[in-house]
Amino acid sequence: MAHFMINPTKKLTTKHLFRTIWDDEEDMDESIVWVCISYLRQKLQAIQADISILGEKGGDFCLLQD
């Protein structure tokens, strides 16, 4: 979440997020990005946040204010 907050409204690719956050993890692949995005979306919805993460699996993601 911190990486999205540092880069609000900027499109972040799956590859960029993976390399920035998990690149040093040997047993991880890019699918972890989707898992974590899904988790963050659920948490944002649960607290009725006025921000959301847009994007689709394997593509670009962006943090936007609703």
Secondary structure by P-SEA (a helix, b strand, c coil): caaaaacccccccaaaaaaaccccccccccaaaaaaaaaaaaaaaaacccbbbbbcccbbbbbbcc
